[in-house]
Amino acid sequence: MDVISVLAFDGINPFHLSVPCLVFGEEQPSPDLIPCEIRVCTPGARPIVTTAGFTVSTGYSLEELASASTVIVPSWPDPERPAPPEMITALRNAHENGARLVGLCLGAFVVADTGLLDGRPAATHWKWADVFERRFPDVRLNQEALYVDDGDIVTSAGTTAAIDTCLHLLRKQHGAAVTNRVARRIVSPPHREGGQAQYIEHPLPPNSESNPLAATLQWAIENLDQPLTVDQLAQRAAMSRRTFTRAFRSTVGTSVSRWISTQRIAMAQRLLETSDFTIDHISGLCGFGSAVTQREAFIRALGTTPSAYRRTFQGPQRV
């Protein structure tokens, strides 16, 4: 029997804990499949308290991880707090025994605490990417991927990306037909388009006296339908092109052209989410020039198309 162990701990979110149990457990999708046993393991086999306030008690300890084929770590409650030594040791032992380690959302932090991700690619929630890179500089973080499958170690982005990851693992083991049946049962797409870049927030820059470029940046955001150039923005900021370019990169952290492209995509995202404008009209309002150019920019930056993005965040509309 295939054994999948789920590592649980105090402060765990019930939804994150339920995802692997929902995908791999419950009813078996096909009588031809080898039965799968889900074991929720806690330190000392003790009951744990969830964020919802109720306790979970299963009777399985961390020692059970050593005999599992897959060990799944749901989202960790505090990305700044390292996992305790007993968890790290149990995960390392399980990996040495051939188990595949899976870190869902902030569970990637716990997997990285073992040191087994050093020099390897990984994913985690975009909101905590900076913390992850600071704590684990030797890990090659992919900030755009919904999940990263590196063979014996798999990590994922945020909450619903945990479902994507578990369905991906099910697909690898049992094929698309079985995965599609499970996805229909839990009312989830068997595979989502694009990466987590489409979910990252792009707040407008603060307008304050401490930011000498704030007024110029705000003007650019309000005039994205125009063919903005570096010279035009430098003139509005009353700077030479060289001084403006240097100040821009120092303040914003990227090039002018890349920032403008990001703001155009962010504006298009907002319009796709909140309006019934056609995609052609949105491409003009955002300064892409054409729907084709806008589509190419979306695919390059978000890994999806404007039409698919609208379906994801707003539902079927006219395109």
Secondary structure as a PSIPRED ss2 file (coil, helix, strand):
# PSIPRED VFORMAT (PSIPRED V4.0)

   1 M C   1.000  0.000  0.000
   2 D E   0.000  0.000  1.000
   3 V E   0.000  0.000  1.000
   4 I E   0.000  0.000  1.000
   5 S E   0.000  0.000  1.000
   6 V E   0.000  0.000  1.000
   7 L E   0.000  0.000  1.000
   8 A C   1.000  0.000  0.000
   9 F C   1.000  0.000  0.000
  10 D C   1.000  0.000  0.000
  11 G C   1.000  0.000  0.000
  12 I E   0.000  0.000  1.000
  13 N C   1.000  0.000  0.000
  14 P H   0.000  1.000  0.000
  15 F H   0.000  1.000  0.000
  16 H H   0.000  1.000  0.000
  17 L H   0.000  1.000  0.000
  18 S H   0.000  1.000  0.000
  19 V H   0.000  1.000  0.000
  20 P H   0.000  1.000  0.000
  21 C H   0.000  1.000  0.000
  22 L H   0.000  1.000  0.000
  23 V H   0.000  1.000  0.000
  24 F H   0.000  1.000  0.000
  25 G C   1.000  0.000  0.000
  26 E C   1.000  0.000  0.000
  27 E C   1.000  0.000  0.000
  28 Q C   1.000  0.000  0.000
  29 P C   1.000  0.000  0.000
  30 S C   1.000  0.000  0.000
  31 P C   1.000  0.000  0.000
  32 D C   1.000  0.000  0.000
  33 L C   1.000  0.000  0.000
  34 I C   1.000  0.000  0.000
  35 P C   1.000  0.000  0.000
  36 C E   0.000  0.000  1.000
  37 E E   0.000  0.000  1.000
  38 I E   0.000  0.000  1.000
  39 R E   0.000  0.000  1.000
  40 V E   0.000  0.000  1.000
  41 C E   0.000  0.000  1.000
  42 T C   1.000  0.000  0.000
  43 P H   0.000  1.000  0.000
  44 G H   0.000  1.000  0.000
  45 A H   0.000  1.000  0.000
  46 R C   1.000  0.000  0.000
  47 P C   1.000  0.000  0.000
  48 I E   0.000  0.000  1.000
  49 V E   0.000  0.000  1.000
  50 T E   0.000  0.000  1.000
  51 T C   1.000  0.000  0.000
  52 A C   1.000  0.000  0.000
  53 G C   1.000  0.000  0.000
  54 F C   1.000  0.000  0.000
  55 T E   0.000  0.000  1.000
  56 V E   0.000  0.000  1.000
  57 S C   1.000  0.000  0.000
  58 T C   1.000  0.000  0.000
  59 G C   1.000  0.000  0.000
  60 Y E   0.000  0.000  1.000
  61 S C   1.000  0.000  0.000
  62 L H   0.000  1.000  0.000
  63 E H   0.000  1.000  0.000
  64 E H   0.000  1.000  0.000
  65 L H   0.000  1.000  0.000
  66 A H   0.000  1.000  0.000
  67 S H   0.000  1.000  0.000
  68 A C   1.000  0.000  0.000
  69 S C   1.000  0.000  0.000
  70 T E   0.000  0.000  1.000
  71 V E   0.000  0.000  1.000
  72 I E   0.000  0.000  1.000
  73 V E   0.000  0.000  1.000
  74 P C   1.000  0.000  0.000
  75 S C   1.000  0.000  0.000
  76 W C   1.000  0.000  0.000
  77 P C   1.000  0.000  0.000
  78 D C   1.000  0.000  0.000
  79 P C   1.000  0.000  0.000
  80 E C   1.000  0.000  0.000
  81 R C   1.000  0.000  0.000
  82 P C   1.000  0.000  0.000
  83 A C   1.000  0.000  0.000
  84 P C   1.000  0.000  0.000
  85 P H   0.000  1.000  0.000
  86 E H   0.000  1.000  0.000
  87 M H   0.000  1.000  0.000
  88 I H   0.000  1.000  0.000
  89 T H   0.000  1.000  0.000
  90 A H   0.000  1.000  0.000
  91 L H   0.000  1.000  0.000
  92 R H   0.000  1.000  0.000
  93 N H   0.000  1.000  0.000
  94 A H   0.000  1.000  0.000
  95 H H   0.000  1.000  0.000
  96 E H   0.000  1.000  0.000
  97 N C   1.000  0.000  0.000
  98 G C   1.000  0.000  0.000
  99 A C   1.000  0.000  0.000
 100 R E   0.000  0.000  1.000
 101 L E   0.000  0.000  1.000
 102 V E   0.000  0.000  1.000
 103 G E   0.000  0.000  1.000
 104 L C   1.000  0.000  0.000
 105 C C   1.000  0.000  0.000
 106 L C   1.000  0.000  0.000
 107 G H   0.000  1.000  0.000
 108 A H   0.000  1.000  0.000
 109 F H   0.000  1.000  0.000
 110 V H   0.000  1.000  0.000
 111 V H   0.000  1.000  0.000
 112 A H   0.000  1.000  0.000
 113 D H   0.000  1.000  0.000
 114 T C   1.000  0.000  0.000
 115 G C   1.000  0.000  0.000
 116 L C   1.000  0.000  0.000
 117 L C   1.000  0.000  0.000
 118 D C   1.000  0.000  0.000
 119 G C   1.000  0.000  0.000
 120 R C   1.000  0.000  0.000
 121 P E   0.000  0.000  1.000
 122 A E   0.000  0.000  1.000
 123 A C   1.000  0.000  0.000
 124 T C   1.000  0.000  0.000
 125 H C   1.000  0.000  0.000
 126 W H   0.000  1.000  0.000
 127 K H   0.000  1.000  0.000
 128 W H   0.000  1.000  0.000
 129 A H   0.000  1.000  0.000
 130 D H   0.000  1.000  0.000
 131 V H   0.000  1.000  0.000
 132 F H   0.000  1.000  0.000
 133 E H   0.000  1.000  0.000
 134 R H   0.000  1.000  0.000
 135 R H   0.000  1.000  0.000
 136 F C   1.000  0.000  0.000
 137 P C   1.000  0.000  0.000
 138 D C   1.000  0.000  0.000
 139 V C   1.000  0.000  0.000
 140 R E   0.000  0.000  1.000
 141 L E   0.000  0.000  1.000
 142 N C   1.000  0.000  0.000
 143 Q C   1.000  0.000  0.000
 144 E C   1.000  0.000  0.000
 145 A C   1.000  0.000  0.000
 146 L C   1.000  0.000  0.000
 147 Y E   0.000  0.000  1.000
 148 V E   0.000  0.000  1.000
 149 D E   0.000  0.000  1.000
 150 D C   1.000  0.000  0.000
 151 G C   1.000  0.000  0.000
 152 D C   1.000  0.000  0.000
 153 I E   0.000  0.000  1.000
 154 V E   0.000  0.000  1.000
 155 T E   0.000  0.000  1.000
 156 S E   0.000  0.000  1.000
 157 A C   1.000  0.000  0.000
 158 G C   1.000  0.000  0.000
 159 T H   0.000  1.000  0.000
 160 T H   0.000  1.000  0.000
 161 A H   0.000  1.000  0.000
 162 A H   0.000  1.000  0.000
 163 I H   0.000  1.000  0.000
 164 D H   0.000  1.000  0.000
 165 T H   0.000  1.000  0.000
 166 C H   0.000  1.000  0.000
 167 L H   0.000  1.000  0.000
 168 H H   0.000  1.000  0.000
 169 L H   0.000  1.000  0.000
 170 L H   0.000  1.000  0.000
 171 R H   0.000  1.000  0.000
 172 K H   0.000  1.000  0.000
 173 Q H   0.000  1.000  0.000
 174 H H   0.000  1.000  0.000
 175 G C   1.000  0.000  0.000
 176 A H   0.000  1.000  0.000
 177 A H   0.000  1.000  0.000
 178 V H   0.000  1.000  0.000
 179 T H   0.000  1.000  0.000
 180 N H   0.000  1.000  0.000
 181 R H   0.000  1.000  0.000
 182 V H   0.000  1.000  0.000
 183 A H   0.000  1.000  0.000
 184 R H   0.000  1.000  0.000
 185 R H   0.000  1.000  0.000
 186 I C   1.000  0.000  0.000
 187 V C   1.000  0.000  0.000
 188 S C   1.000  0.000  0.000
 189 P C   1.000  0.000  0.000
 190 P C   1.000  0.000  0.000
 191 H C   1.000  0.000  0.000
 192 R C   1.000  0.000  0.000
 193 E C   1.000  0.000  0.000
 194 G C   1.000  0.000  0.000
 195 G C   1.000  0.000  0.000
 196 Q H   0.000  1.000  0.000
 197 A H   0.000  1.000  0.000
 198 Q H   0.000  1.000  0.000
 199 Y H   0.000  1.000  0.000
 200 I C   1.000  0.000  0.000
 201 E C   1.000  0.000  0.000
 202 H C   1.000  0.000  0.000
 203 P C   1.000  0.000  0.000
 204 L C   1.000  0.000  0.000
 205 P C   1.000  0.000  0.000
 206 P C   1.000  0.000  0.000
 207 N C   1.000  0.000  0.000
 208 S C   1.000  0.000  0.000
 209 E C   1.000  0.000  0.000
 210 S C   1.000  0.000  0.000
 211 N C   1.000  0.000  0.000
 212 P C   1.000  0.000  0.000
 213 L C   1.000  0.000  0.000
 214 A H   0.000  1.000  0.000
 215 A H   0.000  1.000  0.000
 216 T H   0.000  1.000  0.000
 217 L H   0.000  1.000  0.000
 218 Q H   0.000  1.000  0.000
 219 W H   0.000  1.000  0.000
 220 A H   0.000  1.000  0.000
 221 I H   0.000  1.000  0.000
 222 E H   0.000  1.000  0.000
 223 N C   1.000  0.000  0.000
 224 L C   1.000  0.000  0.000
 225 D C   1.000  0.000  0.000
 226 Q C   1.000  0.000  0.000
 227 P C   1.000  0.000  0.000
 228 L C   1.000  0.000  0.000
 229 T C   1.000  0.000  0.000
 230 V H   0.000  1.000  0.000
 231 D H   0.000  1.000  0.000
 232 Q H   0.000  1.000  0.000
 233 L H   0.000  1.000  0.000
 234 A H   0.000  1.000  0.000
 235 Q H   0.000  1.000  0.000
 236 R H   0.000  1.000  0.000
 237 A C   1.000  0.000  0.000
 238 A C   1.000  0.000  0.000
 239 M C   1.000  0.000  0.000
 240 S C   1.000  0.000  0.000
 241 R H   0.000  1.000  0.000
 242 R H   0.000  1.000  0.000
 243 T H   0.000  1.000  0.000
 244 F H   0.000  1.000  0.000
 245 T H   0.000  1.000  0.000
 246 R H   0.000  1.000  0.000
 247 A H   0.000  1.000  0.000
 248 F H   0.000  1.000  0.000
 249 R H   0.000  1.000  0.000
 250 S H   0.000  1.000  0.000
 251 T H   0.000  1.000  0.000
 252 V H   0.000  1.000  0.000
 253 G C   1.000  0.000  0.000
 254 T C   1.000  0.000  0.000
 255 S C   1.000  0.000  0.000
 256 V H   0.000  1.000  0.000
 257 S H   0.000  1.000  0.000
 258 R H   0.000  1.000  0.000
 259 W H   0.000  1.000  0.000
 260 I H   0.000  1.000  0.000
 261 S H   0.000  1.000  0.000
 262 T H   0.000  1.000  0.000
 263 Q H   0.000  1.000  0.000
 264 R H   0.000  1.000  0.000
 265 I H   0.000  1.000  0.000
 266 A H   0.000  1.000  0.000
 267 M H   0.000  1.000  0.000
 268 A H   0.000  1.000  0.000
 269 Q H   0.000  1.000  0.000
 270 R H   0.000  1.000  0.000
 271 L H   0.000  1.000  0.000
 272 L H   0.000  1.000  0.000
 273 E H   0.000  1.000  0.000
 274 T H   0.000  1.000  0.000
 275 S C   1.000  0.000  0.000
 276 D C   1.000  0.000  0.000
 277 F C   1.000  0.000  0.000
 278 T C   1.000  0.000  0.000
 279 I H   0.000  1.000  0.000
 280 D H   0.000  1.000  0.000
 281 H H   0.000  1.000  0.000
 282 I H   0.000  1.000  0.000
 283 S H   0.000  1.000  0.000
 284 G H   0.000  1.000  0.000
 285 L H   0.000  1.000  0.000
 286 C C   1.000  0.000  0.000
 287 G C   1.000  0.000  0.000
 288 F C   1.000  0.000  0.000
 289 G C   1.000  0.000  0.000
 290 S C   1.000  0.000  0.000
 291 A H   0.000  1.000  0.000
 292 V H   0.000  1.000  0.000
 293 T H   0.000  1.000  0.000
 294 Q H   0.000  1.000  0.000
 295 R H   0.000  1.000  0.000
 296 E H   0.000  1.000  0.000
 297 A H   0.000  1.000  0.000
 298 F H   0.000  1.000  0.000
 299 I H   0.000  1.000  0.000
 300 R H   0.000  1.000  0.000
 301 A H   0.000  1.000  0.000
 302 L H   0.000  1.000  0.000
 303 G C   1.000  0.000  0.000
 304 T C   1.000  0.000  0.000
 305 T C   1.000  0.000  0.000
 306 P H   0.000  1.000  0.000
 307 S H   0.000  1.000  0.000
 308 A H   0.000  1.000  0.000
 309 Y H   0.000  1.000  0.000
 310 R H   0.000  1.000  0.000
 311 R H   0.000  1.000  0.000
 312 T H   0.000  1.000  0.000
 313 F H   0.000  1.000  0.000
 314 Q C   1.000  0.000  0.000
 315 G C   1.000  0.000  0.000
 316 P C   1.000  0.000  0.000
 317 Q C   1.000  0.000  0.000
 318 R C   1.000  0.000  0.000
 319 V C   1.000  0.000  0.000
